[in-house]
Amino acid sequence: MTIKLHCFGESGNAYKAALALELAGLDWGPVFVDFFNGATRTAAFRALNAMGEVPVMEDGDLVLTQSGVIQDYVIEKTGKLGGASPEARREVWRWVLYDNQKVSGIAGPLRFQMNFLAKDKRDEAVIGFLKGRLASALGVLDTVLADRDWLVGRDVTCADLSCCGYLYYTEPFGFDRNEYPNVDAWLDRIAALPGWKHPYDLMPGRPSDRA
């Protein structure tokens, strides 16, 4: 049975789940969520996920939400992307939690403020604060990646797929790959993996659809 992932292309959090499903080789398909026209606020969507967020994964009768939980399910179902030992698995989750709080948790609202919020509602003080927080978090990634190819172990894991979730988008949000050479090389390594796709190619929905 094909796994369904409720998602849209602009969502970095949905991308983390979609990329894990794709790279693990699972049979899955996207279900477009029209976020910008209020789809996540409808009663039907809230019945699926009371949090009103994507991603939402359906595998038969199983419904999971939150990208990290879906990634964990992919690891359990396939034995892939979770590290080679219990110690590595814990290290993977250390990075997933770091990403949720420090990287994606900052990049997501910053990118929304700078690109998708109406110009008269953008708060420059908030944007400046978030840019500073994101630069600090990316500096940590760049330092750690100076002497390794992957965040955990000798192969790609969900630690990498989580932390990269927002970093392939080209809309401006204070991230310049040239300023983080080790992150830049790491993103190239991920993009070279068999099955990798840009978020706008992996999931339906992109800004040009609304232009």
MARDO-573282 format. One record per atom (N, C-alpha, C): residue number from 1; residue in one letter; atom name; x, y, z. Coordinates in steps of 0.001 Angstrom, whole numbers, always signed. Layout:
// residues N
- NUM|a|CA|X|Y|Z
...
// end
This chain:
// residues 211
- 1|m|N|+839|-1193|+0
- 1|m|CA|+0|+0|+0
- 1|m|C|+881|+1253|+0
- 2|t|N|+585|+2183|-865
- 2|t|CA|+1374|+3401|-978
- 2|t|C|+1164|+4307|+228
- 3|i|N|+2244|+4743|+819
- 3|i|CA|+2182|+5698|+1924
- 3|i|C|+1793|+7063|+1364
- 4|k|N|+924|+7763|+2063
- 4|k|CA|+526|+9114|+1678
- 4|k|C|+1220|+10121|+2592
- 5|l|N|+1756|+11160|+1997
- 5|l|CA|+2335|+12246|+2782
- 5|l|C|+1634|+13542|+2400
- 6|h|N|+881|+14098|+3353
- 6|h|CA|+215|+15373|+3148
- 6|h|C|+1267|+16464|+3317
- 7|c|N|+1460|+17270|+2278
- 7|c|CA|+2603|+18169|+2248
- 7|c|C|+2387|+19265|+1219
- 8|f|N|+3314|+20201|+1169
- 8|f|CA|+3379|+21165|+70
- 8|f|C|+4831|+21611|-79
- 9|g|N|+5195|+22004|-1285
- 9|g|CA|+6592|+22192|-1627
- 9|g|C|+7329|+23231|-817
- 10|e|N|+6637|+24265|-370
- 10|e|CA|+7311|+25325|+367
- 10|e|C|+7657|+24945|+1801
- 11|s|N|+7168|+23823|+2283
- 11|s|CA|+7372|+23426|+3679
- 11|s|C|+8663|+22642|+3865
- 12|g|N|+9626|+23255|+4535
- 12|g|CA|+10861|+22555|+4848
- 12|g|C|+10644|+21392|+5796
- 13|n|N|+9684|+21519|+6693
- 13|n|CA|+9405|+20412|+7605
- 13|n|C|+8824|+19213|+6860
- 14|a|N|+7944|+19478|+5907
- 14|a|CA|+7424|+18379|+5093
- 14|a|C|+8534|+17756|+4257
- 15|y|N|+9459|+18599|+3800
- 15|y|CA|+10566|+18099|+2978
- 15|y|C|+11404|+17079|+3741
- 16|k|N|+11630|+17307|+5028
- 16|k|CA|+12413|+16355|+5826
- 16|k|C|+11780|+14966|+5786
- 17|a|N|+10463|+14916|+5933
- 17|a|CA|+9759|+13636|+5914
- 17|a|C|+9766|+13036|+4519
- 18|a|N|+9499|+13860|+3503
- 18|a|CA|+9460|+13376|+2123
- 18|a|C|+10819|+12836|+1699
- 19|l|N|+11882|+13544|+2073
- 19|l|CA|+13222|+13111|+1678
- 19|l|C|+13591|+11800|+2352
- 20|a|N|+13206|+11631|+3609
- 20|a|CA|+13470|+10365|+4293
- 20|a|C|+12727|+9215|+3619
- 21|l|N|+11462|+9416|+3285
- 21|l|CA|+10695|+8382|+2595
- 21|l|C|+11333|+8024|+1252
- 22|e|N|+11765|+9054|+533
- 22|e|CA|+12341|+8845|-802
- 22|e|C|+13688|+8124|-724
- 23|l|N|+14578|+8599|+129
- 23|l|CA|+15917|+8011|+191
- 23|l|C|+15915|+6622|+809
- 24|a|N|+14905|+6325|+1627
- 24|a|CA|+14789|+4983|+2198
- 24|a|C|+14179|+3999|+1209
- 25|g|N|+13685|+4503|+67
- 25|g|CA|+13154|+3625|-965
- 25|g|C|+11741|+3146|-727
- 26|l|N|+10981|+3858|+89
- 26|l|CA|+9617|+3444|+364
- 26|l|C|+8672|+3869|-759
- 27|d|N|+7584|+3122|-887
- 27|d|CA|+6538|+3448|-1851
- 27|d|C|+5638|+4508|-1223
- 28|w|N|+5742|+5733|-1718
- 28|w|CA|+4970|+6813|-1126
- 28|w|C|+4552|+7794|-2207
- 29|g|N|+3573|+8616|-1878
- 29|g|CA|+3138|+9652|-2799
- 29|g|C|+2672|+10869|-2037
- 30|p|N|+2882|+12065|-2595
- 30|p|CA|+2459|+13288|-1931
- 30|p|C|+975|+13575|-2129
- 31|v|N|+368|+14145|-1108
- 31|v|CA|-996|+14670|-1188
- 31|v|C|-888|+16170|-943
- 32|f|N|-1198|+16965|-1952
- 32|f|CA|-998|+18405|-1854
- 32|f|C|-1938|+19026|-825
- 33|v|N|-1354|+19838|+49
- 33|v|CA|-2114|+20616|+1035
- 33|v|C|-1997|+22084|+638
- 34|d|N|-3111|+22704|+332
- 34|d|CA|-3115|+24092|-141
- 34|d|C|-3023|+25042|+1045
- 35|f|N|-1857|+25068|+1645
- 35|f|CA|-1635|+25822|+2881
- 35|f|C|-1979|+27299|+2721
- 36|f|N|-1559|+27899|+1630
- 36|f|CA|-1710|+29343|+1478
- 36|f|C|-3148|+29769|+1214
- 37|n|N|-4018|+28813|+955
- 37|n|CA|-5451|+29106|+856
- 37|n|C|-6230|+28511|+2026
- 38|g|N|-5517|+28246|+3125
- 38|g|CA|-6185|+27893|+4374
- 38|g|C|-6527|+26440|+4583
- 39|a|N|-5945|+25523|+3791
- 39|a|CA|-6333|+24112|+3890
- 39|a|C|-6093|+23528|+5273
- 40|t|N|-5016|+23944|+5956
- 40|t|CA|-4710|+23354|+7264
- 40|t|C|-5631|+23864|+8363
- 41|r|N|-6454|+24873|+8038
- 41|r|CA|-7389|+25397|+9036
- 41|r|C|-8789|+24807|+8900
- 42|t|N|-8977|+23924|+7923
- 42|t|CA|-10299|+23343|+7718
- 42|t|C|-10585|+22251|+8741
- 43|a|N|-11870|+21987|+8954
- 43|a|CA|-12270|+20936|+9899
- 43|a|C|-11763|+19574|+9433
- 44|a|N|-11778|+19355|+8117
- 44|a|CA|-11336|+18059|+7598
- 44|a|C|-9861|+17824|+7890
- 45|f|N|-9038|+18862|+7709
- 45|f|CA|-7615|+18677|+7982
- 45|f|C|-7365|+18567|+9479
- 46|r|N|-8065|+19363|+10278
- 46|r|CA|-7866|+19289|+11730
- 46|r|C|-8306|+17935|+12278
- 47|a|N|-9238|+17263|+11604
- 47|a|CA|-9605|+15907|+12020
- 47|a|C|-8453|+14938|+11770
- 48|l|N|-7657|+15241|+10752
- 48|l|CA|-6482|+14421|+10443
- 48|l|C|-5328|+14764|+11366
- 49|n|N|-5133|+16043|+11635
- 49|n|CA|-4068|+16510|+12517
- 49|n|C|-4567|+17729|+13283
- 50|a|N|-4866|+17541|+14549
- 50|a|CA|-5401|+18633|+15366
- 50|a|C|-4432|+19800|+15486
- 51|m|N|-3135|+19548|+15244
- 51|m|CA|-2141|+20618|+15305
- 51|m|C|-2233|+21567|+14113
- 52|g|N|-2913|+21140|+13051
- 52|g|CA|-3073|+21987|+11886
- 52|g|C|-1785|+22246|+11140
- 53|e|N|-951|+21220|+11015
- 53|e|CA|+364|+21374|+10396
- 53|e|C|+638|+20226|+9427
- 54|v|N|+1508|+20503|+8465
- 54|v|CA|+2118|+19425|+7685
- 54|v|C|+3533|+19228|+8217
- 55|p|N|+4090|+18037|+8022
- 55|p|CA|+3569|+16903|+7280
- 55|p|C|+2644|+16027|+8118
- 56|v|N|+1799|+15311|+7395
- 56|v|CA|+1003|+14227|+7977
- 56|v|C|+1215|+13012|+7094
- 57|m|N|+1558|+11893|+7706
- 57|m|CA|+1786|+10657|+6970
- 57|m|C|+697|+9654|+7281
- 58|e|N|+173|+9006|+6248
- 58|e|CA|-775|+7912|+6412
- 58|e|C|-186|+6653|+5790
- 59|d|N|-36|+5628|+6590
- 59|d|CA|+394|+4317|+6108
- 59|d|C|-679|+3327|+6528
- 60|g|N|-1624|+3068|+5638
- 60|g|CA|-2790|+2285|+6020
- 60|g|C|-3600|+3041|+7065
- 61|d|N|-3853|+2384|+8192
- 61|d|CA|-4620|+3017|+9269
- 61|d|C|-3755|+3871|+10187
- 62|l|N|-2448|+3818|+9999
- 62|l|CA|-1536|+4571|+10858
- 62|l|C|-1405|+6006|+10358
- 63|v|N|-1626|+6955|+11261
- 63|v|CA|-1466|+8377|+10938
- 63|v|C|-419|+8952|+11878
- 64|l|N|+621|+9571|+11294
- 64|l|CA|+1677|+10181|+12091
- 64|l|C|+1863|+11630|+11669
- 65|t|N|+2169|+12478|+12639
- 65|t|CA|+2477|+13874|+12356
- 65|t|C|+3812|+14229|+12992
- 66|q|N|+4348|+15377|+12580
- 66|q|CA|+5651|+15894|+12977
- 66|q|C|+6757|+15157|+12208
- 67|s|N|+7621|+15932|+11580
- 67|s|CA|+8639|+15362|+10696
- 67|s|C|+9554|+14380|+11419
- 68|g|N|+9948|+14694|+12659
- 68|g|CA|+10836|+13807|+13393
- 68|g|C|+10206|+12455|+13679
- 69|v|N|+8912|+12446|+13994
- 69|v|CA|+8205|+11191|+14258
- 69|v|C|+8119|+10368|+12976
- 70|i|N|+7846|+11043|+11873
- 70|i|CA|+7769|+10337|+10590
- 70|i|C|+9146|+9783|+10210
- 71|q|N|+10195|+10548|+10435
- 71|q|CA|+11541|+10045|+10175
- 71|q|C|+11842|+8824|+11045
- 72|d|N|+11425|+8862|+12291
- 72|d|CA|+11644|+7729|+13182
- 72|d|C|+10916|+6491|+12664
- 73|y|N|+9718|+6678|+12132
- 73|y|CA|+8965|+5566|+11568
- 73|y|C|+9687|+4985|+10350
- 74|v|N|+10243|+5859|+9525
- 74|v|CA|+11008|+5392|+8357
- 74|v|C|+12195|+4538|+8808
- 75|i|N|+12894|+4996|+9842
- 75|i|CA|+14022|+4235|+10376
- 75|i|C|+13559|+2871|+10873
- 76|e|N|+12474|+2834|+11628
- 76|e|CA|+11972|+1566|+12165
- 76|e|C|+11498|+631|+11056
- 77|k|N|+10850|+1192|+10047
- 77|k|CA|+10254|+366|+8987
- 77|k|C|+11308|-210|+8044
- 78|t|N|+12382|+545|+7819
- 78|t|CA|+13355|+138|+6800
- 78|t|C|+14719|-245|+7355
- 79|g|N|+15025|+175|+8578
- 79|g|CA|+16361|-34|+9122
- 79|g|C|+17399|+895|+8518
- 80|k|N|+16965|+1874|+7752
- 80|k|CA|+17867|+2809|+7090
- 80|k|C|+17819|+4182|+7759
- 81|l|N|+18892|+4935|+7598
- 81|l|CA|+18965|+6355|+7968
- 81|l|C|+18991|+6603|+9468
- 82|g|N|+19211|+5540|+10269
- 82|g|CA|+19162|+5716|+11710
- 82|g|C|+20481|+5517|+12428
- 83|g|N|+21557|+5286|+11678
- 83|g|CA|+22833|+5024|+12325
- 83|g|C|+23062|+3533|+12511
- 84|a|N|+24313|+3168|+12790
- 84|a|CA|+24704|+1763|+12816
- 84|a|C|+24666|+1136|+14205
- 85|s|N|+24268|+1882|+15226
- 85|s|CA|+24283|+1360|+16592
- 85|s|C|+23300|+2156|+17441
- 86|p|N|+22960|+1633|+18633
- 86|p|CA|+22099|+2419|+19530
- 86|p|C|+22715|+3766|+19889
- 87|e|N|+24022|+3797|+20028
- 87|e|CA|+24696|+5064|+20347
- 87|e|C|+24544|+6049|+19194
- 88|a|N|+24690|+5543|+17971
- 88|a|CA|+24520|+6411|+16800
- 88|a|C|+23078|+6889|+16687
- 89|r|N|+22124|+6004|+16993
- 89|r|CA|+20702|+6392|+16933
- 89|r|C|+20426|+7542|+17901
- 90|r|N|+20989|+7470|+19090
- 90|r|CA|+20806|+8574|+20039
- 90|r|C|+21443|+9852|+19519
- 91|e|N|+22577|+9728|+18868
- 91|e|CA|+23244|+10907|+18306
- 91|e|C|+22420|+11498|+17161
- 92|v|N|+21797|+10632|+16373
- 92|v|CA|+20890|+11124|+15332
- 92|v|C|+19805|+11994|+15955
- 93|w|N|+19216|+11520|+17036
- 93|w|CA|+18110|+12273|+17635
- 93|w|C|+18589|+13526|+18344
- 94|r|N|+19827|+13528|+18798
- 94|r|CA|+20382|+14764|+19349
- 94|r|C|+20388|+15854|+18278
- 95|w|N|+20778|+15484|+17047
- 95|w|CA|+20819|+16455|+15961
- 95|w|C|+19422|+16813|+15451
- 96|v|N|+18518|+15840|+15437
- 96|v|CA|+17141|+16155|+15025
- 96|v|C|+16530|+17184|+15978
- 97|l|N|+16740|+17001|+17263
- 97|l|CA|+16211|+17954|+18238
- 97|l|C|+16904|+19310|+18122
- 98|y|N|+18204|+19286|+17869
- 98|y|CA|+18933|+20544|+17659
- 98|y|C|+18356|+21279|+16453
- 99|d|N|+18134|+20530|+15376
- 99|d|CA|+17564|+21162|+14189
- 99|d|C|+16196|+21762|+14478
- 100|n|N|+15341|+20993|+15129
- 100|n|CA|+13978|+21475|+15378
- 100|n|C|+13959|+22775|+16162
- 101|q|N|+14894|+22909|+17088
- 101|q|CA|+14916|+24110|+17923
- 101|q|C|+15761|+25226|+17323
- 102|k|N|+16921|+24889|+16778
- 102|k|CA|+17916|+25905|+16442
- 102|k|C|+18026|+26231|+14956
- 103|v|N|+17774|+25253|+14089
- 103|v|CA|+17966|+25478|+12647
- 103|v|C|+16607|+25676|+11979
- 104|s|N|+15869|+24609|+11767
- 104|s|CA|+14561|+24743|+11133
- 104|s|C|+13603|+25602|+11953
- 105|g|N|+13716|+25478|+13270
- 105|g|CA|+12843|+26260|+14139
- 105|g|C|+13056|+27757|+14007
- 106|i|N|+14191|+28156|+13471
- 106|i|CA|+14485|+29569|+13196
- 106|i|C|+14318|+29867|+11712
- 107|a|N|+14864|+29009|+10853
- 107|a|CA|+14813|+29248|+9409
- 107|a|C|+13384|+29299|+8894
- 108|g|N|+12509|+28463|+9423
- 108|g|CA|+11123|+28427|+8955
- 108|g|C|+10403|+29757|+9139
- 109|p|N|+10305|+30252|+10371
- 109|p|CA|+9622|+31545|+10552
- 109|p|C|+10354|+32713|+9907
- 110|l|N|+11686|+32650|+9833
- 110|l|CA|+12441|+33710|+9177
- 110|l|C|+12115|+33750|+7681
- 111|r|N|+12126|+32595|+7038
- 111|r|CA|+11800|+32541|+5605
- 111|r|C|+10365|+32985|+5363
- 112|f|N|+9456|+32619|+6252
- 112|f|CA|+8054|+33041|+6109
- 112|f|C|+7941|+34558|+6233
- 113|q|N|+8614|+35119|+7242
- 113|q|CA|+8592|+36568|+7433
- 113|q|C|+9107|+37297|+6194
- 114|m|N|+10187|+36813|+5615
- 114|m|CA|+10863|+37537|+4550
- 114|m|C|+10252|+37326|+3167
- 115|n|N|+9446|+36262|+3004
- 115|n|CA|+8976|+35925|+1662
- 115|n|C|+7472|+35749|+1523
- 116|f|N|+6820|+35214|+2526
- 116|f|CA|+5422|+34835|+2367
- 116|f|C|+4453|+35708|+3155
- 117|l|N|+4950|+36457|+4099
- 117|l|CA|+4108|+37390|+4841
- 117|l|C|+3972|+38672|+4029
- 118|a|N|+2803|+39291|+4078
- 118|a|CA|+2609|+40561|+3373
- 118|a|C|+3648|+41572|+3846
- 119|k|N|+4158|+42367|+2916
- 119|k|CA|+5249|+43280|+3233
- 119|k|C|+4908|+44220|+4381
- 120|d|N|+3659|+44663|+4471
- 120|d|CA|+3289|+45606|+5529
- 120|d|C|+3174|+44938|+6894
- 121|k|N|+3300|+43619|+6929
- 121|k|CA|+3229|+42890|+8192
- 121|k|C|+4586|+42356|+8640
- 122|r|N|+5600|+42566|+7839
- 122|r|CA|+6928|+42068|+8195
- 122|r|C|+7549|+42948|+9271
- 123|d|N|+8177|+42302|+10220
- 123|d|CA|+8777|+43011|+11352
- 123|d|C|+10296|+42933|+11226
- 124|e|N|+10940|+44045|+10909
- 124|e|CA|+12377|+44049|+10677
- 124|e|C|+13167|+43698|+11932
- 125|a|N|+12649|+44066|+13092
- 125|a|CA|+13336|+43718|+14336
- 125|a|C|+13322|+42205|+14547
- 126|v|N|+12190|+41588|+14269
- 126|v|CA|+12084|+40128|+14383
- 126|v|C|+12992|+39461|+13361
- 127|i|N|+12986|+39966|+12135
- 127|i|CA|+13837|+39405|+11086
- 127|i|C|+15304|+39489|+11484
- 128|g|N|+15721|+40623|+11999
- 128|g|CA|+17115|+40773|+12421
- 128|g|C|+17481|+39824|+13538
- 129|f|N|+16592|+39669|+14496
- 129|f|CA|+16850|+38751|+15616
- 129|f|C|+16972|+37313|+15112
- 130|l|N|+16038|+36894|+14253
- 130|l|CA|+16063|+35521|+13752
- 130|l|C|+17294|+35263|+12885
- 131|k|N|+17704|+36246|+12106
- 131|k|CA|+18919|+36078|+11297
- 131|k|C|+20130|+35806|+12184
- 132|g|N|+20225|+36523|+13300
- 132|g|CA|+21338|+36307|+14216
- 132|g|C|+21315|+34919|+14821
- 133|r|N|+20128|+34455|+15216
- 133|r|CA|+20012|+33124|+15794
- 133|r|C|+20351|+32042|+14771
- 134|l|N|+19890|+32230|+13530
- 134|l|CA|+20169|+31238|+12496
- 134|l|C|+21663|+31187|+12180
- 135|a|N|+22305|+32339|+12097
- 135|a|CA|+23747|+32363|+11812
- 135|a|C|+24522|+31615|+12878
- 136|s|N|+24114|+31749|+14132
- 136|s|CA|+24781|+31038|+15215
- 136|s|C|+24616|+29527|+15066
- 137|a|N|+23393|+29086|+14755
- 137|a|CA|+23136|+27652|+14601
- 137|a|C|+23881|+27074|+13410
- 138|l|N|+23912|+27812|+12312
- 138|l|CA|+24624|+27341|+11125
- 138|l|C|+26130|+27316|+11358
- 139|g|N|+26610|+28231|+12187
- 139|g|CA|+28030|+28209|+12541
- 139|g|C|+28413|+26941|+13273
- 140|v|N|+27521|+26455|+14125
- 140|v|CA|+27768|+25179|+14807
- 140|v|C|+27856|+24049|+13783
- 141|l|N|+26905|+23995|+12853
- 141|l|CA|+26941|+22957|+11820
- 141|l|C|+28230|+23029|+11011
- 142|d|N|+28623|+24245|+10637
- 142|d|CA|+29816|+24396|+9809
- 142|d|C|+31066|+23925|+10544
- 143|t|N|+31135|+24201|+11833
- 143|t|CA|+32277|+23767|+12634
- 143|t|C|+32333|+22244|+12736
- 144|v|N|+31202|+21633|+13024
- 144|v|CA|+31148|+20178|+13190
- 144|v|C|+31475|+19469|+11878
- 145|l|N|+31014|+20035|+10763
- 145|l|CA|+31221|+19396|+9465
- 145|l|C|+32613|+19633|+8896
- 146|a|N|+33463|+20328|+9618
- 146|a|CA|+34816|+20596|+9135
- 146|a|C|+35647|+19325|+9012
- 147|d|N|+35361|+18326|+9848
- 147|d|CA|+36187|+17117|+9839
- 147|d|C|+35374|+15848|+9634
- 148|r|N|+34209|+15970|+9046
- 148|r|CA|+33400|+14780|+8774
- 148|r|C|+32498|+15031|+7576
- 149|d|N|+32095|+13949|+6917
- 149|d|CA|+31194|+14072|+5774
- 149|d|C|+29741|+14160|+6199
- 150|w|N|+29401|+13475|+7306
- 150|w|CA|+28013|+13392|+7754
- 150|w|C|+27951|+13727|+9233
- 151|l|N|+26799|+14127|+9700
- 151|l|CA|+26686|+14547|+11094
- 151|l|C|+26884|+13389|+12061
- 152|v|N|+26463|+12197|+11655
- 152|v|CA|+26589|+11025|+12529
- 152|v|C|+27141|+9856|+11720
- 153|g|N|+28270|+9325|+12124
- 153|g|CA|+28797|+8131|+11491
- 153|g|C|+29350|+8376|+10103
- 154|r|N|+29375|+7306|+9316
- 154|r|CA|+30024|+7329|+8010
- 154|r|C|+29049|+7358|+6843
- 155|d|N|+27779|+7577|+7138
- 155|d|CA|+26784|+7610|+6064
- 155|d|C|+25683|+8585|+6446
- 156|v|N|+24880|+8923|+5466
- 156|v|CA|+23780|+9851|+5705
- 156|v|C|+22777|+9234|+6677
- 157|t|N|+22222|+10058|+7547
- 157|t|CA|+21166|+9641|+8475
- 157|t|C|+20098|+10738|+8514
- 158|c|N|+19084|+10482|+9298
- 158|c|CA|+18036|+11492|+9473
- 158|c|C|+18553|+12740|+10189
- 159|a|N|+19715|+12645|+10827
- 159|a|CA|+20330|+13858|+11371
- 159|a|C|+20607|+14840|+10240
- 160|d|N|+21167|+14338|+9160
- 160|d|CA|+21449|+15181|+7999
- 160|d|C|+20168|+15642|+7322
- 161|l|N|+19217|+14716|+7149
- 161|l|CA|+17989|+15050|+6434
- 161|l|C|+17139|+16039|+7202
- 162|s|N|+17258|+16038|+8510
- 162|s|CA|+16536|+17021|+9310
- 162|s|C|+17203|+18389|+9221
- 163|c|N|+18496|+18420|+9443
- 163|c|CA|+19201|+19706|+9493
- 163|c|C|+19253|+20405|+8141
- 164|c|N|+19118|+19664|+7044
- 164|c|CA|+19178|+20296|+5722
- 164|c|C|+17812|+20765|+5238
- 165|g|N|+16771|+20531|+6006
- 165|g|CA|+15403|+20689|+5522
- 165|g|C|+15078|+22016|+4858
- 166|y|N|+15617|+23106|+5380
- 166|y|CA|+15320|+24429|+4812
- 166|y|C|+16450|+24979|+3949
- 167|l|N|+17553|+24285|+3844
- 167|l|CA|+18754|+24910|+3308
- 167|l|C|+18915|+24806|+1800
- 168|y|N|+17972|+24150|+1114
- 168|y|CA|+18006|+24116|-342
- 168|y|C|+17099|+25162|-981
- 169|y|N|+16296|+25836|-179
- 169|y|CA|+15401|+26847|-740
- 169|y|C|+16194|+28076|-1165
- 170|t|N|+15807|+28645|-2279
- 170|t|CA|+16542|+29785|-2820
- 170|t|C|+15943|+31127|-2432
- 171|e|N|+14734|+31139|-1866
- 171|e|CA|+14191|+32412|-1400
- 171|e|C|+15104|+32977|-316
- 172|p|N|+15308|+34288|-277
- 172|p|CA|+16222|+34852|+724
- 172|p|C|+15702|+34692|+2154
- 173|f|N|+16570|+34165|+3015
- 173|f|CA|+16217|+34109|+4438
- 173|f|C|+17474|+34190|+5303
- 174|g|N|+18458|+34922|+4796
- 174|g|CA|+19653|+35160|+5586
- 174|g|C|+20690|+34065|+5510
- 175|f|N|+20505|+33095|+4621
- 175|f|CA|+21456|+31996|+4490
- 175|f|C|+22168|+32085|+3149
- 176|d|N|+23475|+32259|+3198
- 176|d|CA|+24318|+32280|+2010
- 176|d|C|+25289|+31113|+2117
- 177|r|N|+25160|+30137|+1242
- 177|r|CA|+26003|+28946|+1315
- 177|r|C|+27484|+29284|+1279
- 178|n|N|+27842|+30358|+600
- 178|n|CA|+29253|+30738|+496
- 178|n|C|+29859|+31120|+1840
- 179|e|N|+29027|+31484|+2794
- 179|e|CA|+29522|+31869|+4109
- 179|e|C|+29782|+30668|+5014
- 180|y|N|+29335|+29483|+4577
- 180|y|CA|+29474|+28263|+5385
- 180|y|C|+30017|+27161|+4471
- 181|p|N|+31318|+27166|+4188
- 181|p|CA|+31869|+26241|+3187
- 181|p|C|+31684|+24769|+3522
- 182|n|N|+31725|+24417|+4789
- 182|n|CA|+31543|+23011|+5149
- 182|n|C|+30083|+22591|+5018
- 183|v|N|+29172|+23480|+5358
- 183|v|CA|+27749|+23224|+5133
- 183|v|C|+27481|+23112|+3635
- 184|d|N|+28098|+23990|+2863
- 184|d|CA|+27929|+23988|+1414
- 184|d|C|+28346|+22647|+814
- 185|a|N|+29501|+22141|+1218
- 185|a|CA|+29982|+20859|+702
- 185|a|C|+29078|+19708|+1146
- 186|w|N|+28600|+19781|+2373
- 186|w|CA|+27679|+18768|+2912
- 186|w|C|+26367|+18758|+2138
- 187|l|N|+25827|+19923|+1809
- 187|l|CA|+24599|+19989|+1016
- 187|l|C|+24820|+19387|-370
- 188|d|N|+25995|+19595|-938
- 188|d|CA|+26312|+18970|-2219
- 188|d|C|+26371|+17449|-2092
- 189|r|N|+26918|+16951|-986
- 189|r|CA|+26972|+15495|-787
- 189|r|C|+25567|+14912|-689
- 190|i|N|+24694|+15584|+39
- 190|i|CA|+23311|+15096|+154
- 190|i|C|+22641|+15115|-1210
- 191|a|N|+22829|+16206|-1950
- 191|a|CA|+22190|+16336|-3263
- 191|a|C|+22710|+15323|-4272
- 192|a|N|+23885|+14754|-4007
- 192|a|CA|+24456|+13747|-4909
- 192|a|C|+23943|+12337|-4604
- 193|l|N|+23177|+12163|-3533
- 193|l|CA|+22678|+10838|-3173
- 193|l|C|+21644|+10365|-4193
- 194|p|N|+21660|+9069|-4531
- 194|p|CA|+20649|+8533|-5454
- 194|p|C|+19243|+8767|-4904
- 195|g|N|+18386|+9357|-5709
- 195|g|CA|+17017|+9614|-5298
- 195|g|C|+16768|+11002|-4752
- 196|w|N|+17841|+11767|-4493
- 196|w|CA|+17633|+13114|-3951
- 196|w|C|+16893|+13980|-4960
- 197|k|N|+15998|+14803|-4450
- 197|k|CA|+15301|+15796|-5267
- 197|k|C|+15158|+17075|-4453
- 198|h|N|+15167|+18188|-5158
- 198|h|CA|+14886|+19480|-4532
- 198|h|C|+13454|+19461|-4003
- 199|p|N|+13171|+20210|-2917
- 199|p|CA|+11809|+20175|-2361
- 199|p|C|+10724|+20509|-3371
- 200|y|N|+10992|+21427|-4302
- 200|y|CA|+9969|+21782|-5277
- 200|y|C|+9781|+20723|-6350
- 201|d|N|+10701|+19776|-6441
- 201|d|CA|+10556|+18648|-7357
- 201|d|C|+10008|+17415|-6655
- 202|l|N|+10195|+17346|-5344
- 202|l|CA|+9757|+16180|-4581
- 202|l|C|+8310|+16303|-4124
- 203|m|N|+7838|+17538|-3932
- 203|m|CA|+6499|+17776|-3421
- 203|m|C|+5795|+18815|-4290
- 204|p|N|+4476|+18722|-4427
- 204|p|CA|+3742|+19718|-5211
- 204|p|C|+3619|+21044|-4441
- 205|g|N|+3574|+22126|-5203
- 205|g|CA|+3412|+23458|-4597
- 205|g|C|+4701|+24230|-4574
- 206|r|N|+4693|+25411|-5198
- 206|r|CA|+5854|+26290|-5205
- 206|r|C|+5363|+27729|-5373
- 207|p|N|+6172|+28726|-5003
- 207|p|CA|+5709|+30111|-5084
- 207|p|C|+5231|+30514|-6472
- 208|s|N|+5845|+29988|-7534
- 208|s|CA|+5455|+30362|-8880
- 208|s|C|+4018|+29945|-9207
- 209|d|N|+3498|+28970|-8479
- 209|d|CA|+2103|+28555|-8700
- 209|d|C|+1132|+29666|-8307
- 210|r|N|+1567|+30547|-7404
- 210|r|CA|+687|+31607|-6909
- 210|r|C|+1020|+32960|-7524
- 211|a|N|+2006|+32983|-8408
- 211|a|CA|+2440|+34249|-9001
- 211|a|C|+1364|+34801|-9931
// end
